Amino acid sequence: MYRLATVFITLGLLSAVQSVGADAPQDDPAELAKREYEQVMTLTPDIDNGRRVYLTCAVCHGPEGWGTPDSAYPQIAGQWREVTIKQLADIRARHRDNPLMYPFSLTRILGGPQNLADVAAYVAALPMTTGNGVGPGVDLELGARLYAEHCADCHGERGEGKPAKPTPAIAAQHFPYLMGQFDAIRSGRRKNANPEMIEQIAGFSPRDQAAVLDYTSRLRPAPEKLAAENWLNPDFPNYVRETMGVPPLPPPPVAPPMPAPFPIAPMPSSVPE
């Protein structure tokens, strides 16, 4: 059932991409996103409908919302609903450039404001994993100092985020994803970044960046936000967890060891002894 639903969602995305002009915002992207955010925040979420809407999100983020440690998709489980709503509104208003996610965010795929309210509440209720991708762990003392000086005021001492701003929770986020977003914010590619953060990270060296984000990826969420060991989302019991229902390719066969070279007899001397 879920495999077929995934296929239909993908076919719908292809159609949406081909006719994206109909959904393209004509107003200022930041203002358009702000208006939708404010509208969605007035709505009462329906968690049960959020579960149905989340099937669209599960295609990439997985049924549990844990994303992938290689940074292709972030962990979104447990994220504040205010943050999820803002990012969805920003992406579909083109205030945040995310070509991979943009088709999924379109109204014809994800739905209108009520669906945003519903799916954001569903995502916020998903338990998190601490099996996220982390960095090399070689500069954590520097990372802890930089985090306390530059990040804790907005993101919280334990990376728990602050929904009132809204500032995302970043504890247990995949290290490569954090690295990619840091680069996008500093370069200006992520247009919806907080100006305060742009200023905070302007002087970071590559070592500083890797250290603070490695430290951040190792911050642990509060125990009540964590999934039990071996937990799988019971709302999707038949979901095929490999992307598009296709298992990953098997690893290449290990090459056999090279045979030892044959001994070479010494050449006879041409000079008689």
C-alpha positions in Angstrom: 0.0 0.0 0.0 2.7 2.5 1.1 4.9 1.6 -1.8 2.1 2.4 -4.3 1.4 5.7 -2.4 5.0 6.6 -2.7 4.9 6.0 -6.5 1.8 8.1 -6.9 3.4 10.9 -4.9 6.4 10.9 -7.1 4.3 10.9 -10.3 2.4 13.9 -8.8 5.7 15.6 -8.2 6.8 15.2 -11.8 3.6 16.8 -12.9 3.9 19.6 -10.4 7.5 20.4 -11.5 6.4 20.6 -15.1 3.7 23.1 -14.2 5.5 24.9 -11.4 4.7 28.3 -12.8 1.1 28.1 -11.6 2.3 27.8 -7.9 5.2 30.2 -8.2 4.8 33.2 -5.9 4.2 36.6 -7.5 4.6 38.6 -4.3 7.7 39.3 -2.2 8.8 35.8 -1.0 9.5 36.9 2.5 6.2 38.7 2.9 4.3 35.8 1.3 5.9 33.3 3.7 5.2 35.5 6.7 1.5 35.8 5.8 1.1 32.1 5.4 3.0 31.4 8.7 0.8 33.7 10.6 -2.3 32.1 9.0 -1.2 28.6 9.8 -0.4 29.5 13.4 -4.0 30.5 14.0 -5.3 27.0 13.1 -5.9 24.1 15.4 -3.9 21.1 14.2 -5.4 17.7 13.5 -2.8 15.1 14.3 -4.7 12.3 12.5 -4.7 14.3 9.3 -1.1 15.1 9.9 -0.3 11.4 9.8 -1.9 11.2 6.4 -0.1 14.3 5.1 3.2 13.0 6.5 3.3 10.2 4.0 4.6 12.8 1.5 7.4 13.7 3.9 8.2 10.1 4.6 9.4 9.6 1.1 12.6 11.4 2.0 12.7 11.8 5.8 11.6 8.3 6.5 8.6 7.1 8.5 10.3 7.9 11.7 11.4 11.4 10.6 15.1 10.6 11.3 16.5 11.6 7.8 19.8 10.1 6.7 23.2 10.4 8.4 24.8 11.3 5.0 23.1 14.7 5.2 20.8 14.2 2.2 17.8 14.6 4.5 17.8 16.1 8.0 16.2 14.6 11.1 12.9 16.4 11.5 11.4 14.3 14.3 10.7 16.3 17.4 11.2 19.6 15.7 9.1 22.5 17.0 6.0 22.9 15.0 6.6 26.6 14.7 10.0 25.9 13.1 8.5 23.3 10.7 5.7 25.6 9.6 8.1 28.5 9.0 10.5 26.5 6.9 7.7 25.0 4.8 6.2 28.4 4.3 9.6 29.8 3.4 10.4 27.0 1.0 7.2 27.1 -1.0 7.3 30.9 -1.1 10.8 30.6 -2.5 12.2 32.6 0.5 14.4 29.6 1.2 15.9 27.9 -1.8 15.6 24.1 -1.6 15.2 22.7 -5.1 14.9 19.1 -3.8 12.1 19.9 -1.3 10.3 22.6 -3.2 8.1 20.3 -5.3 7.0 18.4 -2.1 6.0 21.7 -0.5 3.7 22.8 -3.2 0.0 23.3 -2.3 -1.1 20.7 -4.9 1.2 18.1 -3.2 1.3 19.0 0.5 -2.0 20.8 0.7 -3.0 24.2 2.1 -2.5 26.0 5.4 -4.5 23.4 7.5 -2.3 20.6 6.2 0.8 22.5 7.2 -0.5 23.0 10.7 -1.4 19.3 10.9 1.8 17.8 9.6 3.9 20.1 11.6 2.2 19.0 14.8 2.6 15.3 13.8 6.3 15.8 13.2 6.7 17.6 16.5 5.3 14.5 18.3 7.6 12.0 16.6 10.4 10.7 18.9 14.0 11.4 17.9 16.9 9.1 17.4 20.4 9.7 18.8 21.8 7.5 16.0 22.5 10.6 14.0 25.7 11.2 12.0 28.4 12.9 14.0 31.7 14.5 13.2 35.2 13.1 13.8 35.3 14.1 17.5 38.8 15.5 17.5 38.1 19.1 18.5 35.1 19.0 20.9 36.6 21.2 23.6 36.9 24.1 21.1 33.4 23.2 19.8 31.9 23.4 23.3 33.5 26.8 23.9 32.3 28.2 20.5 28.8 26.8 21.0 28.5 28.5 24.4 29.7 31.8 23.0 27.9 32.0 19.7 25.0 29.5 19.6 23.5 28.8 23.0 21.6 32.2 23.4 19.4 31.3 20.4 19.5 27.5 20.1 19.6 26.8 23.8 22.3 25.3 26.0 21.5 21.8 24.9 20.5 22.6 21.3 16.8 22.4 22.2 15.8 25.4 20.2 13.2 28.1 21.1 9.8 27.9 19.4 8.9 31.5 20.3 11.5 33.0 17.9 11.2 30.4 16.2 14.7 28.9 16.4 15.2 25.3 15.5 16.2 22.5 17.8 19.6 21.3 16.5 20.6 18.6 19.1 21.2 15.2 17.4 21.1 16.7 14.0 23.3 15.0 11.3 26.7 16.6 11.3 27.0 16.7 7.4 23.6 18.4 7.2 24.7 21.0 9.8 27.9 21.6 7.8 25.9 22.2 4.6 23.4 24.6 6.2 26.3 26.5 7.8 27.9 27.0 4.4 24.6 28.0 2.8 23.9 30.6 5.5 27.3 32.1 5.5 27.4 32.3 1.7 24.0 33.9 1.5 22.4 31.0 -0.4 19.9 30.4 2.4 18.0 33.6 2.1 15.8 33.1 5.2 18.7 32.9 7.6 18.6 34.9 10.8 20.7 38.0 10.3 22.0 37.6 13.9 23.4 34.1 13.0 25.1 35.4 9.8 26.9 38.0 12.0 27.8 35.4 14.6 29.5 33.0 12.2 31.1 35.5 9.9 34.6 35.1 11.5 34.5 31.3 11.9 37.5 29.4 10.4 37.0 26.0 8.8 38.4 24.5 12.1 35.9 26.5 14.1 33.0 25.4 11.9 33.8 21.7 12.1 34.4 21.9 15.8 31.2 23.6 16.8 29.0 21.6 14.5 30.6 18.3 15.6 29.9 19.3 19.2 26.3 20.3 18.2 25.6 17.0 16.5 26.5 15.2 19.8 24.1 17.2 22.0 21.4 14.9 23.3 17.7 15.8 23.4 15.7 15.5 26.6 15.0 11.9 27.5 11.2 12.3 26.9 11.9 13.3 23.3 13.8 10.1 22.5 12.5 7.0 20.8 12.8 3.6 22.5 15.4 1.2 21.3 14.4 -0.4 18.0 11.4 1.8 17.7 9.7 2.0 14.3 6.7 4.2 13.6 3.6 2.1 14.1 1.6 4.5 11.9 3.4 3.0 8.9 3.6 -0.7 9.5 3.9 -1.7 5.9 6.1 1.1 4.7 9.1 -0.1 2.6 11.9 1.9 4.2 14.3 1.8 1.3 13.9 4.8 -1.0 11.1 4.2 -3.5 10.9 0.6 -2.4 14.1 -0.3 -4.1 16.7 -1.9 -1.7 20.1 -0.3 -1.8 22.7 -1.8 -4.1 24.8 -4.5 -2.5 28.4 -3.5 -1.8 30.9 -4.4 -4.5 32.6 -7.7 -4.2 35.9 -7.7 -2.4 38.8 -8.1 -4.9 40.7 -11.3 -4.3 44.2 -10.8 -3.0 46.9 -10.5 -5.6 49.0 -13.7 -6.0 52.5 -13.5 -4.8 55.0 -12.9 -7.6 56.8 -15.9 -9.0 60.5 -15.9 -8.0 62.7 -14.9 -10.8 65.9 -16.8 -11.2 69.0 -14.6 -11.5 70.3 -14.0 -15.0 73.5 -16.0 -15.7 76.6 -13.9 -15.9 77.9 -13.3 -19.4 81.5 -13.0 -18.0 83.1 -16.4 -17.4 84.5 -16.8 -13.9 
